[in-house]
Amino acid sequence: MLTNKYLLIGLSFLVLLVLYFSFFDGNPSGSSEGLNASVQPKEYNRQLQQERKKKDQLFKNGADSPITDKANFKGLSYFPSDPNFRVIAKLEPFADKTQKLVVRMSDGSEEVYDKFAHAVFSLNGETCRLLIVRVQKTYSILFRDVTSGTETYGGGRYLELAPAQLTDSQALLDFNSAYNPYCAYNPTFACPLPPAENKLPIAVKAGERYH
């Protein structure tokens, strides 16, 4: 099995640029000021579509692409961009900074990640709570929602958080950037599965689809 190279082992330069310049209007990590989830919808949608096209190109031409039939690859499937799925979450950090999470992989193996904090937020009128994990300098959320197994990959989707999307007390979560792991497209990749607590009681119709 190949480990999913697109998650939890460092973001690519392209993805970091997307997060930094396109997907937030916030402040550097540790800032005492709050984050801002507001965007200009038309410009936000334009930037989002540009980055989705870049990812399609990487999947079609990249050496590390999980797509096996690149000749017939027509691009990934996405929900329409929706700024309502950009939310500010309150962070609930762990008093014990050494807490670990044992994560089961899609091939049956296990990996150990650092527990960073819980993100508490409101989405579609529901109060939600998700665990953020950290691997080296990468902050990630592995989650499932009501769409998992129907409109999105049954094994769950991922969110990456750039440092500038975090302050001491808040996190900017943009579910329009939620994506499927490589194992959704190629079973030779081993991908982390979301912990049981990260099952949202709502349908997150944002980000990458599977059907």
Beta strands, then each sheet from edge to edge (+ up, - down):
strand 1: 2-3
strand 2: 86-93
strand 3: 100-104
strand 4: 110-123
strand 5: 126-135
strand 6: 138-143
strand 7: 157-161
strand 8: 170-174
strand 9: 189-190
sheet 1: 1+ 9+
sheet 2: 3+ 4- 2+ 8-
sheet 3: 3+ 4- 5+ 6- 7+
end
